[in-house]
């Protein structure tokens, strides 16, 4: 049943596993007769009956395995409390009965694998500084005892599965700071040699640059409209000041500004017209502009188009007396004749062609007989559209006839003298005339006598 060890382990008696070891209540297994027994392994042995109380006499017992015994009904001996050097106990996968062992009061097993006990976890569970605690497939009920927190220094792994535990997970379970998996070590940033990093003193490449005020290198200029409009001061524009060969005035020339006719005339009734002004010259802080086109706002065009009427459009390229080539677009709508009962006012194709021909003739005659400045004067009150309405009334009465768009196709060579004629005197008034009250009128001085 037992074999004597080699000279290096003299005095040790080791039970070999898988041997035909039998025990019966009439012939119990007397292990206590081996005083120096250290590593008993009774796994897979044919043991029937119960473990004897004399096992507690093996005070130097360190490991004790009873794993997968043959069908066995055993009671755990209470004498296990005397095994103070026991650090590994494996009695799993057996048919033990009775309460949970009280070995935790004195012995210090490090690995406990037990099952099929019918009881509750003892209150003194934490008195044993075990490293692995596994209780699975048992009929153990109740709550986790508070003494579990006493294993904080030694417990690495705990498994409580397939049982009937009740209650909640205790808060002091968090005191098991030695539980696995342990937290990863903090990451350490590698330290680089200063001599190897050439950019350590220059800062990060592409890093944040000091934000500079974009307006610190720019100047404001006043925009002056032609004298044909009531308001000459259109607004202000911004340009980068002269630096080296980059001249500010050259950056301002040929800029196009779009201004509402309501702002140029001071009349909100003309808000649907957009006038385009192009910068022609710069004098001091003043930008002199000239007419560069006209257009309608989208909302105005959408409001004119209606059903039950005919829309007629025409365009023509004309040349003014000062050699400006323009393309003018005209639009008109038919209207009901006096005392007309019919709901619709549709014009025939022949009438539309006659009206379109009249539109071209009148636009050509009006533009070819004057210069650009005089033509702009005709655009503002819409005198050309009113003349077209009168000329086409005999063909079909029209309404809402407008020169809706004007494009400058070709401009003559720049002439400063003609530009100054368009602008006239653009200097601002330095004083305002005041009316003197009547009571402050000075009396006439008396005539001198000889």
Residue pairs with C-beta under 8 A, 6 or more apart in sequence:
1 15
1 19
1 21
2 13
2 14
2 15
2 34
3 13
3 14
3 16
4 13
5 11
5 12
5 13
5 14
11 36
12 36
12 37
12 38
12 39
13 34
13 36
13 37
13 38
14 37
14 38
14 39
14 40
14 41
15 21
15 31
15 37
15 39
15 40
15 41
15 42
16 41
17 41
17 42
17 43
17 44
17 45
17 65
18 43
18 44
18 45
19 45
20 45
20 46
21 29
21 42
21 45
21 46
21 47
22 45
22 46
22 47
22 48
23 29
23 47
23 48
23 49
24 48
24 49
25 49
25 50
28 49
28 52
29 47
29 52
30 52
30 54
31 37
31 40
31 52
31 54
31 55
31 58
32 52
32 54
32 55
32 57
32 58
34 58
36 60
37 58
37 60
37 61
38 60
38 61
38 62
38 63
39 62
39 63
40 58
40 61
40 63
40 64
40 65
41 63
41 65
42 65
42 66
42 69
43 65
43 66
43 67
43 68
43 69
43 90
44 67
44 68
44 69
44 70
45 69
45 70
46 69
46 70
47 66
47 69
47 70
47 72
47 74
48 70
48 71
48 72
49 72
49 74
50 73
50 74
50 75
50 77
51 66
51 74
51 75
51 76
51 77
52 77
53 77
53 78
53 79
54 79
55 61
55 77
55 79
55 80
55 83
56 77
56 78
56 79
56 80
56 81
56 82
56 83
57 79
57 82
58 83
59 82
59 83
59 84
59 85
60 85
61 83
61 85
61 86
62 85
62 86
62 87
62 88
63 86
63 87
63 88
63 89
64 83
64 86
64 88
64 89
64 90
64 91
65 88
65 90
66 90
66 91
66 94
67 90
67 91
67 92
67 93
67 94
67 113
68 93
68 94
69 94
71 95
72 94
72 95
73 95
73 97
74 94
74 95
74 96
74 97
75 96
75 97
75 98
76 91
76 96
76 98
76 101
76 117
78 101
78 102
80 86
80 101
80 102
80 103
80 107
81 102
81 103
81 105
81 106
81 107
82 106
82 107
83 103
83 106
83 107
84 106
84 107
84 108
85 107
85 108
86 103
86 107
86 108
86 109
87 108
87 109
87 110
87 111
88 109
88 110
88 111
89 103
89 109
89 111
89 112
89 113
89 114
90 111
90 113
91 113
91 114
92 113
92 114
92 115
92 134
92 136
93 115
94 115
94 116
95 116
96 114
96 115
96 116
96 117
97 116
97 117
97 118
98 117
98 118
98 119
99 117
99 118
99 119
100 117
100 119
100 120
100 121
100 122
100 140
101 114
101 117
102 122
102 124
103 109
103 128
104 122
104 124
104 125
104 126
104 127
104 128
105 124
105 127
107 128
108 128
108 129
108 130
109 128
109 130
110 129
110 130
110 131
110 132
110 154
111 130
111 131
111 132
111 134
112 130
112 132
112 133
112 134
112 135
113 134
114 134
114 135
114 138
115 135
115 136
115 137
115 138
116 137
116 138
116 139
117 138
117 139
117 140
118 138
118 139
118 140
119 140
120 140
120 141
120 142
120 143
121 135
121 140
121 142
121 143
121 144
121 145
122 145
123 145
123 146
123 147
124 145
124 147
125 145
125 147
125 148
126 145
126 146
126 147
126 148
126 149
126 150
126 151
127 147
127 150
128 151
129 151
129 153
129 154
129 155
130 151
130 154
130 155
131 154
131 155
131 156
131 157
132 155
132 156
132 157
132 158
133 151
133 155
133 157
133 158
133 159
134 157
134 158
134 159
135 159
135 160
135 163
136 159
136 160
136 161
136 162
136 163
137 161
137 162
137 163
138 162
138 163
139 163
139 164
140 163
140 164
140 165
141 163
141 164
141 165
141 166
142 165
142 166
142 167
143 165
143 166
143 167
143 170
144 160
144 165
144 167
144 169
144 170
144 173
146 170
146 172
148 158
148 170
148 172
148 173
148 176
149 170
149 172
149 173
149 175
149 176
151 176
152 175
152 176
152 177
152 178
153 178
154 178
155 176
155 178
155 179
156 178
156 179
156 180
157 179
157 180
158 176
158 179
194 200
199 205
215 238
217 240
217 241
217 243
218 238
218 239
218 240
218 241
219 238
219 239
219 240
219 241
219 248
219 285
220 236
220 237
220 238
220 285
221 236
221 237
221 238
221 239
221 252
221 282
221 285
221 286
221 287
222 233
222 235
222 236
222 285
222 286
222 287
223 233
223 234
223 235
223 236
223 237
223 257
223 277
223 279
223 287
223 289
224 232
224 233
224 234
224 286
224 287
224 288
224 289
224 423
224 426
225 231
225 232
225 233
225 234
225 259
225 264
225 277
225 289
226 277
226 289
226 290
226 291
226 373
226 376
226 422
226 423
227 422
227 423
227 424
227 426
228 291
228 373
228 376
228 377
228 380
228 422
229 264
229 265
229 275
230 264
230 265
230 266
231 263
231 264
231 265
231 266
232 423
232 426
234 257
234 259
234 263
234 264
234 277
234 289
235 257
235 259
237 252
237 255
237 257
237 287
239 248
239 251
239 252
240 246
240 248
240 251
241 248
242 248
242 249
248 282
249 282
252 279
252 282
252 287
253 279
253 280
253 281
253 282
254 278
254 279
254 280
255 278
255 279
255 287
256 276
256 277
256 278
256 279
256 292
257 276
257 277
257 278
257 279
257 289
258 274
258 275
258 276
258 277
259 274
259 275
259 276
259 277
260 270
260 271
260 273
260 274
260 275
261 267
261 270
261 271
261 273
261 274
261 275
261 380
262 268
262 269
262 270
262 271
262 273
264 275
265 380
270 380
271 297
272 296
272 297
272 299
272 300
273 294
273 295
273 296
273 297
274 294
274 295
274 296
274 297
275 291
275 293
275 294
276 291
276 292
276 293
276 294
276 295
277 289
277 290
277 291
277 292
278 289
278 290
278 292
279 287
279 288
279 289
280 288
280 289
280 290
280 414
280 419
281 287
281 288
281 414
281 416
281 419
282 288
286 426
288 419
288 423
288 426
290 372
290 419
290 422
291 372
291 373
291 376
291 408
292 408
293 405
293 406
293 407
293 408
294 379
294 403
294 405
294 406
295 404
295 405
295 406
296 402
296 404
296 405
301 404
304 331
304 333
304 400
305 311
305 333
306 333
308 343
308 344
308 345
308 346
309 333
309 334
309 335
309 344
309 345
309 346
310 333
310 334
310 345
310 346
310 347
310 352
311 331
311 332
311 333
312 331
312 332
312 333
312 334
312 347
312 352
312 355
312 356
312 359
312 398
313 329
313 330
313 331
313 332
313 356
314 329
314 330
314 356
314 359
314 360
314 363
315 327
315 328
315 329
315 330
316 327
316 328
316 359
316 360
316 363
316 364
317 325
317 326
317 327
317 409
318 325
318 326
318 327
318 328
318 363
318 364
318 367
318 368
319 325
319 326
319 367
319 368
320 326
320 367
320 368
320 370
320 371
320 372
320 375
321 368
321 369
321 370
321 371
322 371
322 372
322 412
322 418
323 412
324 371
324 372
324 408
324 410
324 411
324 412
325 408
325 409
325 410
325 411
326 367
326 375
326 406
326 407
326 408
326 409
327 406
327 407
327 409
328 363
328 367
328 403
328 405
328 406
329 403
329 404
329 405
329 406
330 359
330 363
330 384
330 385
330 388
330 401
330 402
330 403
330 404
331 400
331 401
331 402
331 404
332 355
332 359
332 385
332 388
332 389
332 392
332 398
332 399
332 400
332 401
332 402
333 398
333 399
333 400
333 401
334 345
334 346
334 347
334 396
334 397
334 398
334 399
335 345
335 397
335 398
335 399
336 342
336 345
336 397
337 345
337 397
347 355
347 396
351 395
351 396
354 392
354 395
355 392
355 395
355 396
355 398
358 388
358 391
358 392
358 395
359 388
359 392
362 384
362 387
362 388
362 391
363 384
363 403
366 375
366 378
366 384
366 387
367 375
370 378
373 421
373 422
378 384
379 403
379 406
382 402
382 403
384 403
385 401
385 402
385 403
386 401
388 398
388 401
389 398
389 399
389 401
392 398
